Amino acid sequence: MALRAARRLVTTGLGLGAMLIVGCSGKSSEGDQSLIGGACEGSDVDCAPSGAECAVDADCASNACAGGECVTAGAGGTGSGPVTPAGNGAGGGLILNGDLEPSSGPAPDVCVDLAVNFERIPPDVVLLIDRSGSMTASFDAGKNRWETLVHTLTDPSSSLLKKLEGSVRFGMALYTSDNGFGPSQAAPRQCPILTSVDIALDNFSSLASVLSDPANKPFDDTPTAESVAAVAAQLQAMDDGAPKSIILATDGDPDTCADPDANNKDSSKALSVAAVSAARAQGISTFVISVGDEATASHLKALAVAGAGGDAAAEAYTALDTAALENAFDQIIGSVRTCDFKLDGTVEAANAPRGSVLLDGVALAYGEANGWVMPDESTVRLQGQACETIQGDASGISMSFPCDAIQIIPR
């Protein structure tokens, strides 16, 4: 879900006639009712010092009358005068006229908090689906493995591909081979054989069409290592800064293009784990689902651990019926939704802690496990419980930074 937060001035005590600030300094040639530190100069009224009685702002030298008493600009008075709060900025007072610029004097060193435009970063996710001949084996409810998988992913009433197509960039590659690089192929020999859908938002219909096409029914072999490598290269070529992952759904142990009958060999399993590890080294995570129980459990676990960068707690999902298959996809696709938000601006690392991130009105702590961090100068990342809270709906997030801490990038 893309989020838009209107840029605004966060201040207290601004009168109805005050204007919003989108910068920190300026000059003006407007009249002398809008001055910095000298509202009465050139007027017919006496300039009352701080603490003196007043009726209106113009009675005071600071041009700030609060509760019948002149206050110092920037002191955070409770009256109607245009007093800017110190907040996380430099503090001080700033009184503006209609063209948003101070009337006289040097440019003031004053900053107020800006609520910043931002949008959620959609992750790039490729479904890498084994369409080898064994996927025709009986599975559940009168359907075979392939039919169950296709229904799980294409039913518009329940598929997460449909529900999340606007917030996740999905792609797909169905993989198999025709006897690897064996002699039955005419030159030039192709392996793996990939039937792909480009990575994009809002492409459920394309994904469903390819999965449901009878021409893409299960056929022949399982060159997993080569297929993972090919999809990882495609993802790596997308230099969009988004989190990237592969969801591997297979029903057995892998063979290779060089040896299409190597599914019972440790060497072909090792090549698949190595391909997943290489993808992870490029920043691409891999999640694993076994459709049925023919794949070796230890191999599935090794793939999952490699895909999680060595995390021994990584889970390899084994689905033995339709409900378990649906749950596996739900768990994995749900977990890959990003908690990263791109700002319409840049913040230097030293200024990041000065920002404010609210989730449903509650401030999150910068740098804490359940709070937020900035992995780069334009990305805010929610962590831990905060991330889990916004997985389903991120509409309750707001962010602000002092104007001297963020460089706004105009749209």
SULVENGI-V362131 format. One record per helix or strand. SS is the DSSP state (@ for helix, = for strand). FROM is the first residue (numbers start at 1). LEN is the number of residues. If there is no record, write none. Layout:
BEGIN
ss = <SS SS>
from = <FROM FROM>
len = <LEN LEN>
END
This chain:
BEGIN
ss = <= = = @ = = = = = = @ = = @ @ = = @ @ @ = @ = @ = @ = = @ = = = = = @ = =>
from = <9 48 53 57 60 65 69 113 118 124 133 138 143 145 160 169 193 204 214 224 244 266 284 297 317 322 340 345 349 356 362 366 372 379 384 397 406>
len = <2 1 1 3 1 2 2 3 3 7 4 3 2 10 4 8 8 9 3 13 7 16 8 11 3 15 4 3 6 4 2 1 5 4 7 6 3>
END
